[in-house]
Amino acid sequence: MTIALRAMVESAGSSASTTFYADIDDIDGILPKSAEINFYRIVQECVNNILKHSQADEATISIHRNGRGL
């Protein structure tokens, strides 16, 4: 999942005027498989909202491990 999230952020940055920075820990195995797609979609919605509404030149996506959580 970590690679997919990083790829999504990179793709968003390459196709928009906003420069994205990804600060994403290795989060593979933290969430149950059934929850991974939901988490991916939440991050995807966040990125889309930045692109649509923020008019930002730069944005950083930070996802960090905290023990067994995010």
C-alpha positions in Angstrom: 0.0 0.0 0.0 2.9 2.4 0.7 4.1 2.2 -2.9 0.5 2.8 -4.2 0.1 5.9 -2.0 3.5 7.4 -3.0 2.7 6.7 -6.7 -0.7 8.5 -6.3 0.9 11.6 -4.8 3.6 11.6 -7.4 1.1 11.3 -10.2 -1.0 14.1 -8.8 2.0 16.3 -8.7 3.1 15.6 -12.2 -0.3 16.4 -13.7 -1.1 19.6 -11.8 0.3 23.0 -11.0 0.7 22.0 -7.4 4.0 20.5 -6.3 3.4 17.6 -4.0 5.8 16.3 -1.4 5.2 12.8 0.1 6.4 12.1 3.6 5.0 8.6 3.9 6.3 5.9 6.3 6.2 2.3 5.4 2.7 1.5 6.5 2.3 -1.9 4.9 0.6 -4.4 7.2 -0.7 -1.8 9.7 -4.3 -1.9 8.5 -6.3 -5.0 7.8 -6.6 -5.7 4.1 -10.3 -4.8 4.2 -9.4 -1.3 5.5 -6.5 -0.5 3.2 -8.7 0.4 0.2 -10.7 2.7 2.4 -7.6 4.4 3.7 -6.3 4.8 0.1 -9.6 6.4 -1.0 -9.4 8.8 2.0 -5.9 10.0 1.0 -7.0 10.1 -2.7 -9.9 12.4 -1.7 -7.6 14.6 0.3 -5.3 15.0 -2.7 -8.2 15.7 -5.0 -9.5 18.4 -2.6 -6.1 20.0 -2.5 -6.0 20.1 -6.3 -9.6 21.4 -6.7 -10.0 23.9 -3.9 -6.7 25.0 -2.3 -5.0 26.9 -5.2 -1.8 25.9 -3.4 1.6 26.0 -5.1 2.9 23.3 -2.8 1.4 20.6 -0.6 2.9 17.9 1.7 1.2 14.6 2.3 2.4 13.1 5.6 1.5 9.6 6.8 3.3 8.3 9.8 3.3 5.1 11.8 2.5 5.4 15.5 3.1 2.0 17.0 0.3 -0.1 15.5 -1.6 2.9 14.2 -1.4 5.8 11.7 
